């Protein structure tokens, strides 16, 4: 009974790992096509770190822009651009 | 939803930090980014619940202590431990999840974080050097 349960978990884990792999950008995915779980997790960690860094950098840029811009017209422009196809 | 929450947060930051340093304002924007993500995801996800708890806890602590650092923002992890441990430290609430949940939550967190990054990039692009 417990071995059947662990077999189901292994399939579940394999599916979750492959879902995770599909979220990695193309360049990172290339090296992990038949990768071990450990390699995939390492790539995921480094992708997450790069996303956090991007939020950092973009926050810095937004902060600099905010110091000089007119917020009302900026908001209007942002909303317009978000609705553009 | 994410876009409007984040824009609303940005407006608030702009209104309340006219004389702050760029660094302080940047930290508040970063916090707003993670807060918008967490509020948009709602309590259905463990990572968003963990972020929401962190924000409420730090807000309460700040009222008492009068000081805040990068409250609510995921901290930089140390470099020891297995890859799964590394992931646990990067995903909010990760240290309390079992392996399966960690993988599921990571996937959802990555999806939301990518959307947030795209949103911030498009704001920068639309208001940047070309805009006003």
Backbone of each chain as ProteinMPNN parsed JSONL, in Angstrom:
{"seq_chain_A": "XXXXXXXXXXXXXXXXXXXXXXXXXXXXXXXXXXXXXXXXXXXXXXXXXXXXXXXXXXXXXXXXXXXXXXXXXXXXXXXXXXXXX", "coords_chain_A": {"N_chain_A": [[0.853, -1.205, 0.0], [1.906, 1.267, 0.861], [3.93, 1.466, -0.996], [2.555, 1.788, -3.355], [1.417, 4.247, -2.916], [3.73, 5.832, -2.874], [4.556, 5.526, -5.489], [2.576, 6.89, -6.894], [3.051, 9.469, -5.919], [5.594, 9.877, -7.026], [5.042, 10.098, -9.737], [3.442, 12.332, -9.676], [5.298, 14.193, -8.775], [7.105, 14.138, -10.887], [5.5, 15.231, -12.877], [5.009, 17.787, -11.842], [7.616, 18.784, -11.827], [8.1, 18.864, -14.551], [6.274, 20.754, -15.33], [7.336, 22.973, -14.08], [9.721, 23.174, -15.437], [8.784, 23.962, -17.926], [8.206, 26.577, -17.442], [10.577, 27.907, -17.299], [12.754, 30.201, -18.959], [13.655, 29.946, -22.467], [16.487, 29.745, -22.904], [17.476, 28.838, -20.468], [16.19, 26.498, -20.295], [17.271, 24.828, -22.144], [19.597, 23.56, -21.215], [18.526, 21.747, -19.499], [17.065, 19.638, -20.502], [17.01, 16.775, -20.306], [17.334, 16.706, -17.635], [18.46, 16.148, -14.259], [16.432, 16.265, -11.314], [17.681, 17.844, -9.447], [19.332, 19.556, -10.957], [17.402, 20.948, -12.39], [16.03, 22.237, -10.309], [18.072, 23.883, -9.411], [18.39, 25.565, -11.621], [15.886, 26.74, -11.585], [16.043, 28.114, -9.158], [18.04, 29.968, -9.806], [16.754, 31.355, -11.826], [14.612, 32.497, -10.443], [16.043, 34.167, -8.721], [17.031, 35.937, -10.617], [14.68, 37.123, -11.494], [13.871, 38.423, -9.143], [15.956, 40.241, -9.001], [15.403, 41.757, -11.243], [13.01, 42.987, -10.48], [14.023, 44.567, -8.441], [15.805, 46.297, -9.948], [13.955, 47.51, -11.723], [12.347, 48.796, -9.876], [14.144, 50.678, -8.915], [14.481, 52.225, -11.245], [11.857, 53.142, -11.693], [11.589, 54.669, -9.42], [13.462, 56.728, -9.841], [12.333, 57.896, -12.095], [9.939, 58.751, -11.056], [10.638, 60.869, -9.5], [10.834, 62.99, -11.191], [8.64, 63.086, -12.891], [5.35, 64.088, -14.136], [2.719, 62.948, -12.477], [-0.019, 62.571, -13.119], [-0.402, 62.782, -15.955], [1.341, 60.824, -16.646], [0.15, 58.563, -15.558], [-2.149, 58.435, -17.155], [-1.002, 57.862, -19.612], [0.175, 55.402, -19.049], [-2.074, 53.795, -18.527], [-3.314, 53.913, -20.994], [-1.416, 52.562, -22.534], [-1.516, 50.049, -21.454], [-3.897, 49.078, -22.353], [-3.53, 48.885, -24.996], [-3.334, 46.74, -27.879]], "CA_chain_A": [[0.0, 0.0, 0.0], [2.73, 2.482, 0.922], [4.713, 1.596, -2.23], [1.648, 2.323, -4.381], [1.289, 5.68, -2.636], [4.942, 6.56, -3.25], [4.603, 5.552, -6.963], [1.724, 7.993, -7.332], [3.777, 10.699, -5.604], [6.698, 10.08, -7.97], [4.456, 10.606, -10.995], [3.01, 13.704, -9.388], [6.495, 15.028, -8.7], [7.648, 14.266, -12.248], [4.652, 16.166, -13.613], [5.261, 19.131, -11.309], [8.933, 19.204, -12.293], [8.059, 19.209, -15.974], [5.544, 22.03, -15.408], [8.31, 23.989, -13.664], [10.678, 23.309, -16.519], [8.158, 24.703, -19.02], [8.151, 28.004, -17.094], [11.893, 28.514, -17.429], [12.958, 30.757, -20.295], [14.243, 29.008, -23.432], [17.933, 29.573, -22.725], [17.747, 28.024, -19.289], [15.556, 25.193, -20.469], [18.093, 24.019, -23.044], [20.535, 22.692, -20.491], [17.851, 20.863, -18.541], [16.062, 18.84, -21.221], [16.826, 15.498, -19.635], [18.116, 16.985, -16.44], [18.041, 15.614, -12.988], [15.608, 17.208, -10.558], [18.568, 18.789, -8.769], [19.763, 20.585, -11.906], [16.228, 21.757, -12.687], [15.784, 23.105, -9.154], [19.117, 24.923, -9.383], [18.036, 26.531, -12.665], [14.713, 27.475, -11.106], [16.534, 29.06, -8.151], [18.747, 31.107, -10.395], [15.77, 32.15, -12.552], [13.896, 33.277, -9.437], [16.931, 35.244, -8.277], [17.119, 36.961, -11.661], [13.41, 37.853, -11.469], [13.934, 39.335, -7.995], [16.878, 41.331, -9.358], [14.706, 42.637, -12.19], [12.083, 43.818, -9.702], [14.938, 45.542, -7.819], [16.244, 47.291, -10.931], [12.809, 48.268, -12.218], [11.924, 49.683, -8.784], [15.076, 51.812, -8.924], [14.193, 53.074, -12.393], [10.579, 53.806, -11.451], [11.813, 55.678, -8.387], [14.118, 57.878, -10.472], [11.376, 58.554, -12.991], [8.9, 59.366, -10.241], [11.146, 62.115, -8.94], [10.752, 64.096, -12.143], [7.517, 63.113, -13.833], [4.02, 64.55, -13.773], [2.073, 61.657, -12.252], [-1.343, 62.427, -13.745], [-0.306, 62.451, -17.376], [2.032, 59.534, -16.725], [-0.867, 57.535, -15.319], [-3.014, 58.329, -18.336], [-0.22, 57.199, -20.649], [0.341, 54.006, -18.648], [-3.34, 53.089, -18.706], [-3.511, 53.77, -22.442], [-0.512, 51.544, -23.075], [-1.924, 48.733, -20.971], [-5.038, 48.622, -23.128], [-3.131, 48.711, -26.392], [-3.202, 45.296, -28.168]], "C_chain_A": [[0.888, 1.254, 0.0], [3.553, 2.628, -0.361], [3.84, 2.143, -3.354], [1.519, 3.836, -4.212], [2.528, 6.438, -3.098], [5.083, 6.579, -4.769], [3.768, 6.709, -7.493], [2.43, 9.303, -7.068], [4.889, 10.934, -6.603], [6.176, 10.616, -9.282], [4.039, 12.059, -10.831], [4.205, 14.64, -9.434], [7.084, 15.219, -10.087], [6.835, 15.264, -13.051], [4.891, 17.593, -13.158], [6.598, 19.662, -11.797], [8.878, 19.607, -13.764], [7.286, 20.516, -16.187], [6.497, 23.184, -15.087], [9.289, 24.256, -14.799], [10.09, 24.138, -17.655], [8.079, 26.196, -18.721], [9.495, 28.696, -17.239], [12.034, 29.089, -18.831], [13.778, 29.788, -21.149], [15.707, 28.698, -23.145], [18.253, 28.671, -21.537], [17.233, 26.609, -19.481], [16.472, 24.256, -21.249], [18.979, 23.041, -22.277], [19.841, 21.671, -19.604], [16.885, 19.914, -19.218], [15.885, 17.453, -20.617], [17.523, 15.567, -18.279], [17.601, 16.244, -15.225], [17.19, 16.687, -12.311], [16.492, 18.267, -9.934], [18.977, 19.916, -9.704], [18.592, 21.53, -12.207], [15.933, 22.724, -11.543], [16.818, 24.218, -9.078], [18.809, 25.991, -10.416], [16.854, 27.382, -12.236], [15.13, 28.508, -10.075], [17.181, 30.255, -8.83], [17.799, 31.959, -11.237], [14.98, 33.041, -11.6], [14.739, 34.444, -8.961], [16.996, 36.339, -9.335], [15.82, 37.751, -11.739], [13.386, 38.843, -10.311], [14.834, 40.526, -8.31], [16.198, 42.302, -10.314], [13.722, 43.535, -11.464], [12.867, 44.927, -9.001], [15.278, 46.681, -8.771], [15.086, 48.151, -11.411], [12.278, 49.202, -11.141], [12.822, 50.906, -8.741], [14.733, 52.774, -10.046], [12.89, 53.843, -12.201], [10.76, 54.918, -10.425], [12.463, 56.923, -8.982], [13.152, 58.647, -11.353], [10.352, 59.335, -12.186], [9.325, 60.719, -9.716], [10.894, 63.278, -9.882], [9.452, 64.16, -12.924], [6.241, 63.693, -13.232], [3.134, 63.314, -13.699], [0.766, 61.495, -13.016], [-1.242, 62.055, -15.217], [0.424, 61.13, -17.563], [1.034, 58.401, -16.547], [-1.731, 57.326, -16.536], [-2.295, 57.552, -19.428], [-0.053, 55.715, -20.345], [-0.934, 53.225, -18.93], [-3.619, 52.889, -20.189], [-2.668, 52.624, -22.972], [-0.911, 50.148, -22.623], [-3.078, 48.18, -21.79], [-4.718, 48.457, -24.597], [-2.942, 47.234, -26.663], [-1.738, 44.874, -28.277]], "O_chain_A": [[0.651, 2.187, -0.767], [3.852, 3.745, -0.784], [4.325, 2.879, -4.213], [1.51, 4.598, -5.179], [2.423, 7.538, -3.642], [5.658, 7.521, -5.314], [4.179, 7.42, -8.41], [2.411, 10.183, -7.929], [5.119, 12.075, -7.002], [6.793, 11.494, -9.884], [4.248, 12.895, -11.71], [4.159, 15.715, -10.032], [7.513, 16.318, -10.437], [7.39, 16.054, -13.815], [4.967, 18.508, -13.979], [6.718, 20.838, -12.142], [9.526, 20.568, -14.176], [7.592, 21.288, -17.097], [6.468, 24.23, -15.735], [9.639, 25.401, -15.085], [10.798, 24.925, -18.282], [7.904, 27.0, -19.636], [9.562, 29.924, -17.297], [11.497, 28.532, -19.788], [14.494, 28.931, -20.632], [16.117, 27.537, -23.143], [19.17, 27.852, -21.587], [17.761, 25.652, -18.915], [16.454, 23.042, -21.044], [19.099, 21.868, -22.632], [20.502, 20.815, -19.016], [15.961, 19.424, -18.568], [14.758, 16.994, -20.431], [18.196, 14.632, -17.845], [16.461, 15.782, -15.182], [17.225, 17.859, -12.688], [16.127, 19.442, -9.884], [18.976, 21.084, -9.316], [18.763, 22.748, -12.27], [15.622, 23.892, -11.777], [16.496, 25.354, -8.728], [18.943, 27.183, -10.139], [16.816, 28.587, -12.485], [14.648, 29.64, -10.095], [16.913, 31.405, -8.481], [18.009, 33.166, -11.358], [14.71, 34.202, -11.908], [14.247, 35.562, -8.811], [17.016, 37.525, -9.007], [15.856, 38.947, -12.026], [12.934, 39.976, -10.473], [14.534, 41.663, -7.946], [16.386, 43.515, -10.217], [13.606, 44.716, -11.789], [12.434, 46.079, -8.968], [15.077, 47.856, -8.465], [15.208, 49.373, -11.498], [11.804, 50.294, -11.455], [12.351, 52.029, -8.557], [14.695, 53.987, -9.843], [12.812, 55.035, -12.499], [10.157, 55.984, -10.545], [12.064, 58.044, -8.668], [13.142, 59.878, -11.367], [9.945, 60.432, -12.569], [8.499, 61.609, -9.509], [10.754, 64.419, -9.443], [9.171, 65.174, -13.562], [6.075, 63.778, -12.015], [2.829, 62.699, -14.721], [0.468, 60.408, -13.51], [-1.91, 61.128, -15.677], [0.162, 60.4, -18.519], [1.06, 57.41, -17.278], [-2.02, 56.192, -16.917], [-2.885, 56.697, -20.089], [-0.124, 54.873, -21.24], [-0.892, 52.133, -19.497], [-4.1, 51.833, -20.601], [-3.142, 51.81, -23.764], [-0.67, 49.171, -23.332], [-3.231, 46.965, -21.915], [-5.537, 47.948, -25.362], [-2.446, 46.515, -25.796], [-1.449, 43.702, -28.515]]}, "seq_chain_B": "XXXXXXXXXXXXXXXXXXXXXXXXXXXXXXXXXXXXXXXXXXXXXXXXXXXXXXXXXXXXXXXXXXXXXXXXXXXXXXXXXXXXXXXXXXXXXXXXXXXXXXXXXXXXXXXXXXXXXXXXXXXXXXXXXXXX", "coords_chain_B": {"N_chain_B": [[-6.21, 43.26, -12.923], [-3.964, 43.139, -11.292], [-2.466, 45.173, -12.505], [-3.959, 47.541, -11.961], [-3.97, 47.56, -9.179], [-1.234, 47.849, -8.664], [-0.654, 50.277, -9.94], [-2.213, 51.991, -8.419], [-0.896, 51.731, -5.989], [1.58, 52.8, -6.704], [0.868, 55.464, -7.187], [0.223, 56.238, -4.615], [2.71, 55.947, -3.357], [4.111, 57.899, -4.757], [2.758, 60.189, -3.94], [3.321, 60.235, -1.229], [6.04, 60.317, -0.872], [7.556, 62.705, -1.545], [9.89, 64.001, -0.803], [11.695, 62.024, -0.326], [14.668, 59.945, -0.464], [16.022, 58.452, -3.467], [16.634, 55.787, -2.996], [15.064, 55.069, -0.765], [12.492, 55.469, -1.803], [12.559, 53.646, -3.869], [12.659, 51.269, -2.43], [10.126, 51.284, -1.337], [8.585, 51.09, -3.604], [9.306, 48.596, -4.491], [8.289, 47.05, -2.425], [5.6, 47.629, -2.85], [5.261, 46.347, -5.258], [5.525, 43.594, -4.601], [3.452, 43.438, -2.77], [1.189, 44.042, -4.369], [1.213, 41.833, -6.041], [0.746, 39.792, -4.183], [-1.773, 40.518, -3.085], [-3.332, 40.375, -5.377], [-3.136, 37.669, -6.052], [-4.329, 36.674, -3.833], [-5.662, 34.804, -0.954], [-5.536, 32.186, -1.826], [-3.202, 30.903, -2.381], [-0.229, 29.521, -0.928], [2.192, 30.957, -0.997], [1.351, 33.596, -1.441], [-0.178, 34.043, 0.807], [1.81, 33.886, 2.734], [3.349, 36.157, 2.082], [1.429, 38.194, 2.493], [0.992, 37.905, 5.242], [3.534, 38.615, 6.161], [3.626, 41.315, 5.419], [1.553, 42.454, 6.961], [2.467, 41.874, 9.506], [4.897, 43.289, 9.583], [3.957, 45.854, 9.235], [2.546, 46.325, 11.571], [4.626, 46.032, 13.387], [6.21, 48.155, 12.651], [4.739, 50.35, 13.41], [5.132, 50.293, 16.119], [7.971, 50.217, 16.41], [8.878, 52.196, 14.702], [10.531, 52.029, 12.504], [11.639, 50.717, 9.387], [12.799, 48.101, 7.259], [13.52, 46.333, 4.344], [10.758, 45.432, 4.361], [8.704, 42.591, 3.999], [9.677, 41.978, 1.508], [11.094, 39.305, -0.302], [13.899, 37.771, 1.203], [17.466, 37.732, 0.451], [18.842, 34.579, -0.114], [21.075, 32.349, 1.754], [24.015, 30.51, 0.668], [24.157, 27.814, 1.261], [23.195, 24.272, 1.494], [20.731, 22.007, -0.048], [19.44, 22.06, -3.494], [16.627, 22.141, -3.268], [16.348, 23.268, -0.762], [17.405, 25.769, -1.28], [15.444, 26.759, -2.991], [13.304, 26.784, -1.205], [14.018, 28.919, 0.388], [13.747, 31.016, -1.332], [11.131, 31.17, -2.237], [8.268, 32.67, -0.926], [7.167, 31.601, 2.246], [8.14, 29.117, 1.767], [9.69, 27.507, 3.452], [7.952, 26.135, 5.023], [6.663, 24.272, 3.518], [5.745, 21.054, 2.074], [7.561, 18.93, -0.235], [6.148, 18.518, -2.696], [4.156, 20.547, -2.617], [5.866, 22.694, -2.566], [6.941, 22.648, -5.169], [4.624, 23.107, -6.705], [3.785, 25.619, -5.695], [6.017, 27.152, -6.342], [5.899, 27.209, -9.13], [3.527, 28.688, -9.533], [4.263, 31.058, -8.256], [6.411, 31.897, -9.861], [5.033, 32.395, -12.243], [3.388, 34.576, -11.48], [5.322, 36.438, -10.634], [6.716, 36.87, -13.019], [4.711, 38.142, -14.489], [4.447, 40.467, -13.002], [6.961, 41.64, -13.372], [6.838, 42.087, -16.13], [4.78, 43.952, -16.195], [5.899, 46.105, -14.751], [8.021, 46.688, -16.422], [6.65, 47.513, -18.716], [5.459, 49.809, -17.783], [7.693, 51.415, -17.253], [8.643, 51.591, -19.867], [6.532, 52.948, -21.137], [6.457, 55.394, -19.852], [8.955, 56.286, -19.941], [12.01, 57.599, -21.419], [10.811, 58.279, -23.861], [8.298, 59.153, -23.124], [6.656, 61.42, -20.765]], "CA_chain_B": [[-6.307, 43.534, -11.47], [-2.607, 43.41, -10.823], [-2.045, 46.467, -13.028], [-4.609, 48.64, -11.254], [-3.47, 47.592, -7.795], [0.123, 48.358, -8.637], [-0.711, 51.696, -10.287], [-2.749, 52.693, -7.259], [0.187, 51.755, -4.996], [2.593, 53.741, -7.19], [0.345, 56.814, -6.955], [0.362, 56.496, -3.178], [4.142, 56.135, -3.086], [4.488, 59.197, -5.319], [2.179, 61.251, -3.12], [3.828, 60.244, 0.143], [7.506, 60.36, -0.789], [8.086, 63.762, -2.41], [11.236, 64.417, -0.417], [12.528, 60.88, 0.057], [15.779, 59.601, -1.351], [15.664, 57.448, -4.471], [16.739, 54.442, -2.413], [13.887, 54.822, 0.084], [11.333, 55.363, -2.677], [12.705, 52.392, -4.603], [12.273, 50.178, -1.527], [8.665, 51.3, -1.194], [8.033, 50.6, -4.871], [9.543, 47.151, -4.491], [7.283, 46.508, -1.514], [4.304, 47.748, -3.523], [5.208, 45.311, -6.299], [5.219, 42.299, -3.986], [2.124, 43.522, -2.158], [0.19, 43.93, -5.44], [1.201, 40.429, -6.467], [0.137, 38.964, -3.143], [-3.203, 40.825, -2.993], [-4.007, 39.879, -6.583], [-3.245, 36.208, -5.956], [-5.28, 36.391, -2.762], [-5.251, 33.804, 0.019], [-5.635, 30.818, -2.333], [-1.859, 30.337, -2.523], [0.582, 29.612, 0.29], [3.208, 32.004, -1.121], [0.715, 34.902, -1.289], [-0.553, 34.161, 2.223], [3.033, 34.17, 3.482], [3.695, 37.56, 1.835], [0.431, 39.043, 3.155], [1.29, 37.863, 6.684], [4.753, 39.379, 6.383], [3.32, 42.741, 5.316], [0.765, 42.885, 8.114], [3.324, 41.791, 10.685], [5.866, 44.381, 9.594], [3.277, 47.129, 9.396], [2.254, 46.428, 13.0], [5.891, 46.233, 14.101], [6.735, 49.476, 12.311], [4.023, 51.352, 14.225], [5.751, 50.312, 17.439], [9.402, 50.482, 16.382], [9.144, 53.42, 13.954], [11.632, 51.836, 11.554], [11.38, 49.545, 8.553], [13.808, 47.803, 6.236], [12.802, 45.88, 3.162], [9.721, 44.594, 4.941], [7.826, 41.883, 3.082], [10.377, 41.577, 0.288], [11.841, 38.061, -0.072], [15.295, 38.045, 1.498], [18.463, 36.987, -0.321], [19.17, 33.373, 0.644], [22.479, 31.977, 1.872], [24.298, 29.594, -0.432], [24.352, 26.425, 1.68], [22.013, 23.415, 1.426], [20.366, 21.387, -1.317], [18.667, 22.944, -4.37], [15.272, 22.329, -2.743], [16.466, 24.236, 0.335], [17.586, 27.074, -1.917], [14.128, 27.161, -3.471], [12.475, 27.092, -0.034], [14.351, 30.254, 0.911], [13.384, 32.037, -2.32], [9.668, 31.259, -2.373], [7.666, 33.04, 0.361], [6.48, 30.486, 2.905], [8.687, 27.861, 1.273], [10.274, 26.658, 4.487], [6.916, 25.338, 5.699], [5.937, 23.428, 2.557], [6.325, 19.773, 1.678], [8.226, 19.02, -1.527], [5.152, 18.665, -3.769], [3.565, 21.887, -2.533], [6.922, 23.647, -2.93], [7.026, 22.69, -6.625], [3.41, 23.776, -7.207], [3.804, 27.028, -5.318], [7.081, 27.806, -7.106], [5.402, 27.443, -10.486], [2.575, 29.796, -9.493], [5.022, 32.251, -7.888], [7.149, 32.325, -11.047], [4.063, 32.977, -13.189], [2.976, 35.899, -10.987], [6.484, 37.327, -10.621], [6.976, 37.261, -14.411], [3.69, 39.131, -14.882], [4.778, 41.716, -12.309], [8.129, 42.207, -14.048], [6.378, 42.607, -17.434], [3.998, 45.154, -15.919], [6.809, 47.189, -14.382], [8.778, 47.04, -17.625], [5.817, 48.27, -19.654], [5.286, 51.151, -17.2], [8.94, 52.132, -17.508], [8.704, 51.875, -21.302], [5.545, 53.926, -21.6], [6.682, 56.716, -19.256], [10.393, 56.514, -19.973], [12.561, 58.704, -22.196], [9.882, 58.698, -24.906], [7.121, 59.799, -22.537], [6.947, 62.636, -20.012]], "C_chain_B": [[-4.942, 43.919, -10.908], [-2.179, 44.806, -11.239], [-2.656, 47.601, -12.212], [-4.152, 48.727, -9.804], [-2.106, 48.251, -7.741], [0.147, 49.849, -8.96], [-1.211, 52.522, -9.108], [-1.656, 52.824, -6.19], [1.259, 52.753, -5.411], [2.156, 55.184, -6.937], [0.516, 57.193, -5.49], [1.82, 56.757, -2.818], [4.562, 57.519, -3.565], [4.004, 60.342, -4.431], [2.86, 61.363, -1.759], [5.349, 60.269, 0.241], [8.113, 61.482, -1.614], [9.525, 64.137, -2.085], [12.135, 63.261, -0.029], [13.676, 60.702, -0.915], [15.278, 58.566, -2.355], [15.651, 56.054, -3.875], [15.499, 54.102, -1.587], [12.645, 54.621, -0.774], [11.357, 54.048, -3.437], [12.283, 51.202, -3.743], [10.755, 50.12, -1.396], [7.999, 50.769, -2.469], [8.166, 49.081, -4.932], [8.511, 46.456, -3.604], [5.911, 46.519, -2.161], [4.156, 46.663, -4.582], [4.82, 43.97, -5.693], [3.849, 42.302, -3.329], [1.029, 43.361, -3.216], [0.059, 42.495, -5.9], [0.428, 39.591, -5.472], [-1.367, 39.223, -3.051], [-3.954, 40.307, -4.209], [-4.174, 38.374, -6.542], [-4.238, 35.814, -4.867], [-4.798, 35.277, -1.853], [-5.258, 32.37, -0.515], [-4.263, 30.115, -2.427], [-1.05, 30.513, -1.24], [1.593, 30.751, 0.187], [2.592, 33.387, -0.916], [0.276, 35.116, 0.152], [0.671, 34.526, 3.047], [3.435, 35.637, 3.308], [2.738, 38.481, 2.575], [0.672, 39.072, 4.662], [2.49, 38.731, 6.986], [4.457, 40.868, 6.362], [2.555, 43.221, 6.532], [1.615, 42.893, 9.367], [4.276, 42.976, 10.74], [5.2, 45.725, 9.763], [2.987, 47.355, 10.872], [3.535, 46.72, 13.77], [6.412, 47.631, 13.859], [6.054, 50.542, 13.136], [4.669, 51.445, 15.59], [7.191, 50.786, 17.36], [9.743, 51.749, 15.629], [10.252, 53.269, 12.937], [11.284, 50.648, 10.668], [12.536, 49.352, 7.594], [13.057, 47.361, 4.98], [11.701, 44.908, 3.591], [8.888, 43.912, 3.875], [8.536, 41.395, 1.835], [11.167, 40.301, 0.566], [13.326, 38.348, 0.123], [16.214, 37.223, 0.627], [18.876, 35.749, 0.476], [20.676, 33.178, 0.79], [22.741, 30.894, 0.837], [24.495, 28.145, 0.001], [23.086, 25.624, 1.451], [21.743, 22.906, 0.037], [19.607, 22.388, -2.192], [17.251, 23.182, -3.85], [15.292, 23.326, -1.592], [16.601, 25.644, -0.222], [16.243, 27.631, -2.368], [13.227, 27.552, -2.316], [12.746, 28.502, 0.471], [13.919, 31.363, -0.053], [11.881, 32.233, -2.447], [9.063, 31.612, -1.016], [6.893, 31.877, 0.966], [7.064, 29.138, 2.555], [9.204, 26.925, 2.351], [9.234, 25.793, 5.194], [6.205, 24.372, 4.771], [6.575, 22.064, 2.395], [6.802, 19.912, 0.236], [7.249, 19.262, -2.68], [4.556, 20.062, -3.791], [4.586, 22.919, -2.967], [6.992, 23.78, -4.454], [5.819, 23.417, -7.226], [3.445, 25.271, -6.957], [4.862, 27.794, -6.109], [6.596, 28.142, -8.504], [4.46, 28.639, -10.503], [3.297, 31.115, -9.193], [5.789, 32.799, -9.093], [6.214, 32.988, -12.05], [3.702, 34.393, -12.764], [4.131, 36.894, -11.027], [6.81, 37.785, -12.045], [5.987, 38.311, -14.875], [4.021, 40.488, -14.265], [5.947, 42.413, -13.011], [7.699, 42.82, -15.39], [5.612, 43.904, -17.234], [4.915, 46.331, -15.627], [7.608, 47.643, -15.596], [7.928, 47.873, -18.569], [5.522, 49.663, -19.11], [6.517, 51.996, -17.479], [9.017, 52.518, -18.983], [7.746, 52.964, -21.701], [5.797, 55.312, -21.022], [8.132, 57.136, -19.368], [10.806, 57.666, -20.85], [11.612, 59.184, -23.263], [8.706, 59.479, -24.355], [7.507, 61.041, -21.763], [7.338, 62.318, -18.576]], "O_chain_B": [[-4.799, 44.886, -10.159], [-1.601, 45.547, -10.444], [-1.948, 48.525, -11.813], [-3.969, 49.817, -9.263], [-1.846, 49.101, -6.89], [0.884, 50.606, -8.328], [-0.702, 53.608, -8.832], [-1.503, 53.875, -5.569], [1.792, 53.475, -4.569], [2.959, 56.022, -6.527], [0.902, 58.316, -5.165], [2.124, 57.68, -2.063], [5.283, 58.231, -2.865], [4.716, 61.319, -4.197], [2.966, 62.455, -1.201], [5.89, 60.244, 1.346], [9.093, 61.251, -2.322], [10.288, 64.538, -2.964], [13.211, 63.468, 0.531], [13.666, 61.228, -2.028], [14.267, 57.898, -2.138], [14.786, 55.237, -4.191], [14.953, 53.003, -1.688], [11.842, 53.723, -0.519], [10.322, 53.41, -3.632], [11.649, 50.262, -4.221], [10.169, 49.039, -1.35], [6.977, 50.086, -2.409], [7.254, 48.379, -5.369], [7.94, 45.428, -3.969], [5.148, 45.559, -2.048], [3.068, 46.124, -4.783], [3.92, 43.29, -6.184], [3.158, 41.284, -3.328], [0.056, 42.637, -3.001], [-1.043, 41.994, -6.123], [-0.428, 38.787, -5.844], [-2.154, 38.282, -2.952], [-5.09, 39.849, -4.088], [-5.213, 37.847, -6.94], [-4.898, 34.778, -4.95], [-3.65, 34.844, -1.96], [-5.016, 31.431, 0.244], [-4.188, 28.891, -2.539], [-1.171, 31.527, -0.552], [1.834, 31.446, 1.174], [3.209, 34.257, -0.301], [0.345, 36.232, 0.667], [0.597, 35.364, 3.945], [3.82, 36.29, 4.278], [3.168, 39.441, 3.214], [0.573, 40.126, 5.29], [2.482, 39.497, 7.95], [4.975, 41.613, 7.194], [2.866, 44.277, 7.083], [1.508, 43.798, 10.196], [4.452, 43.596, 11.788], [5.776, 46.641, 10.352], [3.164, 48.466, 11.373], [3.546, 47.542, 14.686], [6.997, 48.239, 14.756], [6.682, 51.526, 13.528], [4.755, 52.528, 16.169], [7.606, 51.649, 18.134], [10.795, 52.339, 15.878], [10.86, 54.262, 12.536], [10.698, 49.674, 11.141], [13.175, 50.315, 7.169], [12.055, 47.974, 4.61], [11.713, 43.73, 3.234], [8.413, 44.565, 2.946], [8.047, 40.486, 1.165], [11.852, 40.225, 1.585], [13.943, 39.062, -0.668], [15.835, 36.166, 0.121], [19.231, 35.876, 1.648], [21.46, 33.767, 0.045], [21.809, 30.408, 0.195], [24.95, 27.324, -0.795], [22.018, 26.199, 1.238], [22.402, 23.29, -0.929], [19.18, 23.437, -1.71], [16.724, 24.288, -3.97], [14.375, 24.135, -1.45], [15.999, 26.59, 0.287], [15.938, 28.805, -2.16], [12.474, 28.521, -2.409], [11.836, 29.197, 0.922], [13.746, 32.512, 0.354], [11.415, 33.336, -2.733], [9.325, 30.912, -0.038], [6.074, 31.245, 0.299], [6.547, 28.111, 2.994], [9.166, 25.704, 2.197], [9.583, 24.834, 5.881], [5.246, 23.716, 5.179], [7.787, 21.914, 2.553], [6.485, 20.893, -0.436], [7.493, 20.11, -3.539], [4.46, 20.69, -4.845], [4.253, 23.893, -3.641], [7.091, 24.89, -4.976], [5.964, 24.235, -8.134], [3.183, 26.081, -7.846], [4.642, 28.94, -6.502], [6.851, 29.236, -9.009], [4.566, 29.505, -11.371], [2.993, 32.151, -9.786], [5.819, 34.008, -9.322], [6.551, 34.016, -12.638], [3.707, 35.31, -13.585], [3.948, 38.051, -11.405], [7.142, 38.951, -12.26], [6.358, 39.258, -15.568], [3.894, 41.525, -14.916], [5.923, 43.626, -13.218], [8.129, 43.917, -15.748], [5.771, 44.848, -18.008], [4.741, 47.417, -16.179], [7.846, 48.837, -15.78], [8.419, 48.834, -19.162], [5.352, 50.604, -19.886], [6.407, 53.151, -17.891], [9.408, 53.637, -19.316], [8.087, 53.821, -22.515], [5.401, 56.309, -21.625], [8.499, 58.228, -18.935], [10.046, 58.619, -21.019], [11.588, 60.378, -23.564], [8.172, 60.363, -25.026], [8.536, 61.658, -22.037], [7.618, 63.229, -17.797]]}, "name": "protein", "num_of_chains": 2, "seq": "XXXXXXXXXXXXXXXXXXXXXXXXXXXXXXXXXXXXXXXXXXXXXXXXXXXXXXXXXXXXXXXXXXXXXXXXXXXXXXXXXXXXXXXXXXXXXXXXXXXXXXXXXXXXXXXXXXXXXXXXXXXXXXXXXXXXXXXXXXXXXXXXXXXXXXXXXXXXXXXXXXXXXXXXXXXXXXXXXXXXXXXXXXXXXXXXXXXXXXXXXXXXXXXXXXXXXXXXX"}
